[in-house]
Amino acid sequence: MTLIAIRLYFKLTVFAFSISACLTELILNFKNDNRFDNFVLNHGLLSQTYSDSLVSCARKCIKDKSCIAFHFNQGKLQCRGYETLMLTSNAGTHEEGWQYYYITIFGVCPSTYAFSRAFNYCLGYEGLSLNAEGVAKCQRHGGNYMLIRGADENRFASLLAYNFRSLTSRHHRQLMIQGNYDDVDEKWKDNSGITLLFSQFVNDEYKPKRVIHKLYLEQTDSPENFLMLSRRGIVHPAITLCTI
């Protein structure tokens, strides 16, 4: 838990009945992205419940570690908590009255980045990029591509990539992730040279030869379970999500 988060929960404990403390909770933990106001996200829904205020909706999200964003509708007094982020309006349905917020930690995450409590990192969408360009975008923030360390993280990454399911080009629906094939060891390794702890390929034993291949997630019929493939990464832009 970060120092900022500790201070937050201390304030909430001491000033449990203070209106100012409720507003502090919203400022420290959530950020509005008005590009996705007046929409509802069509996937990654954890719950839709009654909520009498924006702060109450934020608190509900805080209570569930997998919740990273929410929509709140003041007119309907409805709260929608999500286990994924809304990254494009094409992933949602237009509906007036909804406000969109995502969890972040001010002073720790870059201004447009969310914070995943489930995986303990900041993450942000940096557009569609060729591999070298995408790596450079991540490195500007001191980050890297997502590293898939288990089935839960593969699910999280899949739901993020599912935002782009409506794009025409197959390549633009692919999410670049950490992974390079070592021809000598015949193993897939992360960007630090450590053998990947988790892999889930379209083909059970996928071993490219002779050319440098980069790993990505390929869309499947399930929004929650994309599979791994590789490509050279120098011809077609792909989804760039950076983690810090």
C-alpha positions as CSV (number, residue, x, y, z in Angstrom):
1,M,0.0,0.0,0.0
2,T,1.4,3.4,-0.9
3,L,1.9,6.2,1.5
4,I,-0.8,8.2,-0.2
5,A,-3.3,5.3,0.2
6,I,-2.3,5.0,3.9
7,R,-3.0,8.6,4.5
8,L,-6.3,8.3,2.7
9,Y,-7.6,5.5,4.9
10,F,-6.3,7.2,8.0
11,K,-8.3,10.3,7.1
12,L,-11.4,8.2,6.5
13,T,-11.1,6.5,9.8
14,V,-10.7,9.7,11.8
15,F,-13.2,11.8,9.9
16,A,-15.7,9.0,9.1
17,F,-18.7,11.4,9.3
18,S,-17.1,14.4,7.7
19,I,-18.3,15.7,4.3
20,S,-14.9,17.0,3.6
21,A,-13.4,13.6,4.1
22,C,-15.8,12.1,1.6
23,L,-14.7,14.7,-1.0
24,T,-11.0,13.9,-0.1
25,E,-11.7,10.3,-0.9
26,L,-12.9,11.1,-4.4
27,I,-10.0,13.5,-5.1
28,L,-7.2,11.2,-3.9
29,N,-8.5,8.0,-5.5
30,F,-10.6,8.7,-8.6
31,K,-10.2,10.8,-11.7
32,N,-13.0,11.8,-14.1
33,D,-12.4,11.1,-17.8
34,N,-15.2,13.2,-19.4
35,R,-14.6,11.6,-22.8
36,F,-16.6,8.6,-21.5
37,D,-19.3,10.5,-19.7
38,N,-22.8,9.8,-21.1
39,F,-21.7,6.3,-22.0
40,V,-21.9,2.9,-20.3
41,L,-19.2,0.3,-20.9
42,N,-20.4,-2.9,-22.5
43,H,-18.0,-5.4,-20.9
44,G,-16.1,-6.0,-17.6
45,L,-19.1,-5.2,-15.4
46,L,-18.7,-6.2,-11.8
47,S,-22.0,-4.9,-10.5
48,Q,-24.8,-2.4,-11.1
49,T,-26.4,-1.2,-7.9
50,Y,-28.3,1.6,-6.3
51,S,-26.1,4.4,-5.0
52,D,-27.4,7.7,-3.5
53,S,-24.2,9.8,-4.4
54,L,-21.0,9.9,-6.4
55,V,-19.0,9.3,-3.3
56,S,-21.1,6.4,-2.3
57,C,-20.5,4.8,-5.7
58,A,-16.7,5.5,-5.4
59,R,-16.7,3.7,-2.0
60,K,-18.4,0.7,-3.4
61,C,-15.6,0.4,-6.0
62,I,-13.0,0.9,-3.3
63,K,-14.4,-2.1,-1.4
64,D,-13.7,-4.5,-4.3
65,K,-10.0,-4.8,-5.1
66,S,-10.8,-5.8,-8.7
67,C,-12.8,-2.6,-9.3
68,I,-10.7,-0.1,-11.3
69,A,-13.4,2.2,-12.7
70,F,-17.1,3.1,-12.4
71,H,-19.9,4.9,-14.0
72,F,-22.4,6.9,-11.8
73,N,-25.8,8.3,-12.9
74,Q,-27.1,10.9,-10.5
75,G,-30.6,11.0,-12.1
76,K,-31.0,7.2,-11.8
77,L,-29.0,6.8,-8.6
78,Q,-27.2,3.9,-10.3
79,C,-23.6,2.8,-9.9
80,R,-21.8,0.5,-12.4
81,G,-18.4,-0.9,-11.2
82,Y,-15.9,-2.3,-13.7
83,E,-13.0,-4.7,-13.5
84,T,-11.6,-3.0,-16.6
85,L,-11.0,0.5,-18.1
86,M,-13.0,2.2,-20.8
87,L,-10.3,3.1,-23.4
88,T,-12.5,4.1,-26.4
89,S,-16.1,5.2,-26.8
90,N,-16.6,2.4,-29.3
91,A,-16.5,0.0,-26.3
92,G,-19.6,1.6,-24.8
93,T,-23.3,2.5,-25.5
94,H,-24.3,6.2,-25.4
95,E,-26.6,7.0,-22.6
96,E,-27.1,10.4,-21.1
97,G,-26.4,11.1,-17.4
98,W,-23.5,8.8,-16.6
99,Q,-20.2,10.1,-15.2
100,Y,-17.0,8.0,-15.7
101,Y,-14.2,7.7,-13.1
102,Y,-11.2,5.5,-12.8
103,I,-8.9,4.8,-9.8
104,T,-5.5,6.4,-9.7
105,I,-2.9,7.6,-7.3
106,F,-2.0,11.3,-7.7
107,G,1.7,11.9,-7.6
108,V,2.5,8.3,-8.4
109,C,0.7,7.5,-11.7
110,P,1.1,9.7,-14.7
111,S,-1.9,12.1,-15.2
112,T,-3.8,9.8,-17.6
113,Y,-2.9,6.5,-16.0
114,A,-5.1,4.4,-13.8
115,F,-3.9,2.3,-10.9
116,S,-4.7,-1.5,-10.6
117,R,-4.9,-2.6,-7.0
118,A,-5.2,-6.2,-8.2
119,F,-1.8,-6.1,-9.8
120,N,-0.2,-3.1,-8.1
121,Y,0.8,-1.0,-11.0
122,C,-0.2,2.2,-12.9
123,L,-1.3,1.6,-16.4
124,G,-2.3,3.7,-19.4
125,Y,-3.3,3.5,-23.0
126,E,-0.7,5.1,-25.4
127,G,-2.5,4.6,-28.7
128,L,-1.7,2.2,-31.6
129,S,2.0,1.9,-32.2
130,L,4.7,-0.1,-34.0
131,N,6.8,-2.0,-31.5
132,A,9.8,0.4,-31.2
133,E,7.5,3.4,-31.0
134,G,5.4,1.6,-28.3
135,V,8.4,0.7,-26.2
136,A,9.6,4.3,-26.4
137,K,6.2,5.6,-25.2
138,C,6.3,3.4,-22.2
139,Q,9.9,4.2,-21.4
140,R,9.1,7.9,-21.4
141,H,7.2,7.2,-18.2
142,G,9.7,4.7,-16.9
143,G,7.4,1.8,-17.8
144,N,7.1,-1.1,-20.1
145,Y,4.5,-3.3,-21.9
146,M,2.2,-5.4,-19.7
147,L,3.8,-8.6,-18.4
148,I,1.4,-11.5,-18.1
149,R,2.3,-13.5,-15.0
150,G,-0.8,-15.7,-14.6
151,A,-4.3,-16.5,-15.8
152,D,-5.8,-13.6,-13.8
153,E,-3.5,-11.1,-15.4
154,N,-4.2,-12.6,-18.8
155,R,-7.9,-12.1,-18.2
156,F,-7.3,-8.5,-17.1
157,A,-5.2,-7.7,-20.2
158,S,-7.8,-9.4,-22.4
159,L,-10.6,-7.3,-21.1
160,L,-8.5,-4.2,-21.7
161,A,-7.8,-5.2,-25.3
162,Y,-11.5,-6.1,-25.8
163,N,-12.1,-2.3,-25.9
164,F,-10.9,-2.4,-29.5
165,R,-12.9,-5.3,-30.8
166,S,-14.8,-3.1,-33.3
167,L,-11.6,-2.1,-35.2
168,T,-11.5,-3.4,-38.7
169,S,-7.9,-4.5,-38.9
170,R,-7.0,-7.6,-37.0
171,H,-3.6,-6.2,-36.1
172,H,-5.1,-3.1,-34.5
173,R,-7.0,-5.4,-32.1
174,Q,-3.8,-7.1,-30.9
175,L,-2.2,-6.0,-27.6
176,M,1.6,-5.9,-27.4
177,I,2.9,-7.5,-24.3
178,Q,6.3,-8.4,-22.9
179,G,7.9,-11.5,-24.5
180,N,10.9,-12.2,-26.7
181,Y,11.8,-15.7,-28.0
182,D,15.4,-16.8,-27.1
183,D,16.6,-19.2,-29.9
184,V,19.4,-20.5,-27.8
185,D,17.4,-21.4,-24.7
186,E,14.3,-22.0,-26.8
187,K,12.2,-20.1,-24.2
188,W,10.1,-17.0,-24.2
189,K,11.5,-14.3,-21.9
190,D,10.3,-11.0,-20.6
191,N,12.1,-7.7,-21.3
192,S,14.5,-8.4,-18.4
193,G,15.6,-11.7,-19.9
194,I,13.7,-13.8,-17.3
195,T,11.7,-16.8,-18.6
196,L,8.0,-16.1,-18.7
197,L,6.1,-17.6,-15.8
198,F,2.9,-17.9,-17.8
199,S,2.1,-18.6,-21.5
200,Q,-1.0,-19.5,-23.3
201,F,-0.4,-19.8,-27.1
202,V,-2.8,-20.4,-29.9
203,N,-0.6,-23.3,-30.7
204,D,0.6,-25.3,-27.6
205,E,4.3,-25.1,-28.5
206,Y,5.0,-21.9,-30.5
207,K,8.6,-21.5,-31.4
208,P,9.5,-18.9,-34.1
209,K,12.8,-19.3,-35.8
210,R,15.4,-17.0,-37.4
211,V,13.7,-13.6,-36.9
212,I,13.0,-11.5,-33.8
213,H,9.4,-11.9,-32.7
214,K,7.5,-9.9,-30.2
215,L,4.6,-11.3,-28.2
216,Y,1.0,-10.1,-28.3
217,L,-2.4,-11.1,-27.3
218,E,-4.8,-12.2,-30.0
219,Q,-8.5,-11.7,-29.8
220,T,-10.7,-14.9,-29.4
221,D,-14.4,-15.5,-29.0
222,S,-14.1,-14.8,-25.3
223,P,-13.4,-11.2,-24.1
224,E,-11.8,-12.7,-21.0
225,N,-9.3,-15.1,-22.5
226,F,-7.2,-13.8,-25.4
227,L,-4.4,-16.1,-26.5
228,M,-0.7,-15.4,-27.2
229,L,1.0,-15.2,-30.6
230,S,4.0,-13.4,-32.0
231,R,4.9,-11.2,-34.9
232,R,7.8,-9.1,-36.0
233,G,6.1,-5.9,-34.8
234,I,7.5,-3.6,-37.5
235,V,4.7,-3.4,-40.1
236,H,1.3,-3.0,-38.3
237,P,0.5,-0.8,-35.3
238,A,-1.0,-2.6,-32.3
239,I,-2.5,-1.6,-29.0
240,T,0.0,0.0,-26.7
241,L,-0.7,-0.3,-23.0
242,C,2.1,0.7,-20.6
243,T,2.6,-0.3,-17.0
244,I,4.7,1.3,-14.3
